[in-house]
């Protein structure tokens, strides 16, 4: 279903697959809103915010772990490259103002970029004043728009987004793609594009302010780049819309919102300490849905270190909650005793 076009309207096609994904996401959002669990769980919201920041920066080759990002935000000393530590602090400031931004105001867009890139780039908070390109090695993958046209292009994009009756899930994906396509800044375009999609979605439902879609994107980073490249080649964001909607649905499905006793028996969970039960609550929904979990995924969901996660898993295997399969990087944990 191609969108109606004029010279100031982005080119995008809403595929049948995208329509199905929008319906599935809306249904899932309704379920989560009905449970009320997610809005009450402040700790989970904080962890997910940090996951979003760490993953969005990791897509741009920042090497700091989730644990290190958490320590930086909590004011602890972290051994790392100064510019990577600065990226974390900047991104945290940008995300902390997320609910204050008007997604259709260019001034807010520039202010967010200022937060995100302060002291890291010369033109922080300003559109670029020179040409720019995205390269793979020496190969030019994408040349951004002529810098002289950028202010008008972004103004037109935001005007369209404000006035269109396109569903926010579709609209936010289109805006995300168009930001990457225009490439309005000398640096930080990817981080701002992902943030701006989140802002648009948060105006639709505040749940999205705390949903770590960036983590799913990071875990399928090549798919993200492939979708961007495919959309850029056709100048139609259809493929990218589908990719982002898939990522959003996956992020929603991975939220741990089910009661622990819906998955494990009271007899089993009564054997756990408070800390062990809290850890299990954070990973139970994921295991129930996927049938298994890895150490790395558990670290992302719980904000625990590799060593801590291994200790919890060893305990759960010991008392029969989980069983382990595979070795080393191939090791995974499965539910041993489902509630009967």
C-alpha positions, 0 to 999 in steps of 0.5 A, a space after each residue: 500500500 504505497 503512501 500518497 506522495 508530494 514533494 515534501 512527503 517521505 516515500 514509504 510503502 506500508 506492506 501487509 506484513 507491516 499492517 500485521 505487525 502494527 496490530 500485534 504490537 498494539 495488542 501487546 501494548 494493551 496487554 501490558 497496560 492492562 497488567 499495570 506491572 510495567 508502570 509500577 516497576 521503577 527498577 525495571 524501567 531504570 535497567 531498560 533505560 540503561 540497556 537502551 543507552 548501552 546498546 545504542 552506543 554499542 551500535 556505534 562501536 562504543 565498547 563499554 559493557 552494560 555494567 560499566 555504563 551503569 557504574 558511570 551513571 552511578 558516579 563510580 570510577 570506570 576504566 575506559 576510553 575517555 570519549 566512550 565514557 563521555 558518550 555514555 554521560 551525554 546519552 544519559 542526559 539526552 534520554 533523561 529529557 526524552 519525555 520533555 521533547 516535542 518530536 516535531 520541533 527542530 529546536 528540540 531536535 538540535 537540543 537533543 543532539 547537543 546533549 548527545 554529542 557535547 564536547 565530542 563534535 565541533 558542531 554539537 547541536 547544529 546541522 552540519 556545514 559540509 558534505 558527509 558520507 557513510 563508508 564501508 572501508 573505502 566504499 561510499 555506502 551513502 552520501 547524505 543530503 546537501 548540507 545547504 538543504 538540511 534545515 528545510 528537509 528536517 522542517 518538512 519531515 517534522 511538518 509531515 510527521 505532525 500532520 499525517 494520520 499515519 499510525 505512530 508505529 509506521 510514522 516513527 519508523 519513517 522518521 527514523 529512516 529519513 533522519 539516517 537518509 538525510 544525515 543532518 549531523 556531522 556525527 551522531 545521526 544513528 543515535 539521534 535517529 533511534 532516540 527520535 523514533 522512541 520519542 515519537 512512540 512515547 507520545 503515543 504510549 509512555 511505555 515506549 520511553 522505557 522499552 529497550 528496542 535498541 538492544 534488539 537492534 544491536 543484537 541484529 545489527 547487520 539486519 539493521 544496516 541491511 534494512 537501511 541500505 535496502 531502503 536507501 537504494 529504493 528510496 522507499 523505507 518499506 524494508 526498514 519499517 518492517 525491520 523496526 516493527 519486528 524489533 519493537 514487537 520482539 522488545 515487547 515480548 521480552 518484557 518480564 511481566 508474568 507472575 513468577 508462579 505462572 511459570 514455576 511452582 511455589 514449592 520451587 520458588 520458596 527455596 530461593 533467597 530474595 535476591 535469587 527470586 528477584 533475578 529469576 523474575 527478570 528472566 522468567 518471562 524470556 525463558 518461558 517464551 523462548 524455551 531457553 536463555 544464554 548467560 549474555 541475554 541474562 546479563 542484558 535483562 538483569 544488569 548483572 555481571 557475567 560472574 553473578 549470572 553464572 552463580 545464579 544459574 548454578 544455583 537454579 540448576 542445583 535446585 532443579 529450576 533450570 537445566 543446562 545444555 551445551 558448553 562455553 559460548 554454546 551453553 544455554 539454560 532451559 526450564 527444568 520444572 514447568 508448573 504442572 
